[in-house]
Amino acid sequence: MSSPPGYQDPFETWSAKFSRKIKENPWVPIGCLATCGALAMSAAKLRAGKSSDMNFWLRARVVLQGLTLVALLAGSMSIQKTRKEELARLNIGEDGLPQIEATTELAREKKKEKERLEFEERLKAAQATTEMEEGLARRFVKGPAVHRERREDKPHPAANATTAAVKKSESWRWWSKSGGSGSQESSS
């Protein structure tokens, strides 16, 4: 019995997953090894002092990296296409529901209704929890954390006082007289 398309075994070991990925797309590990080989050759040529050979291997590394990326993209597109074909062969939609016309719409409506009810339950539970936490906060916590006032409704009382105090200071008078240029002429 084969597993359904797109199924990943949660108990799959690292080595089994690695071998499965290599079987799905063998060009990516080959490209990675070739890229590492080109990098190692460029390092060896650098150490030997052969700059033209080193540049060749560095360019080869860039090309091999590009080919590995193309292999990765092509492999993932191929796997996606294969999975869609398998789903179509099994007559299953991408949402996991059967594609028989008579039951498809009904099954989708049931699924939507179930999701809506689950969401409403979670929302009610969140509202109840919030109300309970606010009640506990009012009962046990005292101070500004509980009794918050909207700042946009009531400006801070010290806001205008600070501005007035700054305007009365000597530096403000100097700044306003000099036109904000920052140069103070000594008038002694």
Summary of the structure (lengths in Angstrom):
residues: 188
radius of gyration: 35.0
end to end distance: 101.1
largest distance: 101.1
contacts: 377
relative contact order: 0.05
helix: 70%
strand: 1%
